[in-house]
Amino acid sequence: MSYVLITANRNYSSWSLRPWVLMKALGIAFADRVEPFTKPSNYDEFRAFSPTGQVPVLLDGTRTVWDSLGIALYLAERHEGVWPVDEAARAFATCAVTEMHGGFSALRNDCTMNVGVRVKPRPMRPALVRDVARVREIFEEGLTRFGGPWLAGPAFTALDAFFAPVAFRIRTYGLAVGKGQAWVDHMLAHPAIQQWEAEALDEAWREEGHEAELAECGEITADYRRA
């Protein structure tokens, strides 16, 4: 078995982070291939390896597996640990993962992912307030019901991987998630997340569209990107 995982810029690509950190945390070996965003739409270039013109994409021999959730489901059929063993925790995890995959549009749009900066956000729209409140609710429920330190219990699972980009967003924009901050701190201390962050800070790539989105989200108060 020889996987190749295709992702994009570490600073920007929240969708890429999900399968990347899942595979790293579970010790699933893969070749790491980065295809950076070079313009607002990379559809035509990415179509060379992705049927949707988007990342992430997992290559397994001659087989192409696309979409972060599709990749997680594919890996779950081949590797232990993607989902919690406990039935109640597994039900909670699958529901929360699909909710994150299909929802939270205000959080995505108003708090675009950029690992290397800190931002004073603009006044929060009601939709963003609701999204942040729901994130807090999920975090606190998972930690309370299953005992932590991960969202579905003692082991890192797909649930943590799918909310990993949110951990960066919470730090970047200073979002309040109550007792869920314990999970955020635990996630940001994970060696795989620290590797992703280090690579993000070293990236020389800047894409004007993503940087413009960041400027719309609020005032940049610190920029730790070294390149």
C-alpha positions, 0 to 999 in steps of 0.5 A: 500500500503506497499512498500519495496525499495531495494538498495545498498551501499550509497557511490557507488550505483547511480542507487539506489539513483534515486528511493530512493530520488524520493520517499523521496522527494515526501513523498512516504512511503517505508521500506528501505532495503539495500543489500550491494555490497560485491564483483565486481559481486553480481549477484547470490546473488541479483538474490534472489530478483531481476530478473536482479541481480541488484538494485534498486528493488521495492517490492509492496506486491507480485509484483516486480518492477525493474530498476530505470526507471521502478520504476519511471514509476510504481510510476507515475501511482500511485502517483502525482508529479513524472512528472511535471504538465506543458506539456512542462516541462513534455516533457523535463523531460521525454526526459532528464530522458530517455537520462540519463538512457541510455547514459552518459557512459563516465561520469559513467565510468570516474567519478564513484560515491563515495559520501564520497571522493573528487578527482582530476580527470585525464585529461578528454577524449573527450567523458567525455568532451562531456558528461559534456557539455551535462549535463551543457546544460540540466541543463541550459536549464531546469533552464532557460525555467522553472524558477527553482529551480528544473530542470523542474520548482518549484517542485522536479520531476523524472528529479531531481531524475535521475540527483541526482547522477550527483550532487554528481559526479560534487562535487566529481570531481569538474566538471564545469556545469556553471549556472547549479551549482545552481541546484547542490547546491540546490540538495545537500542541500535537506534533503533527499540528506543530509540523503543519504550522512550522511548514506554514510559517516557512511558506514563501507562497502568497496568493492575492485572493486569499490575502484579500479575504484575510484583510476583509476578515479584520485587522491583522495584529501580528504576522509570524510568517517568516518568508 
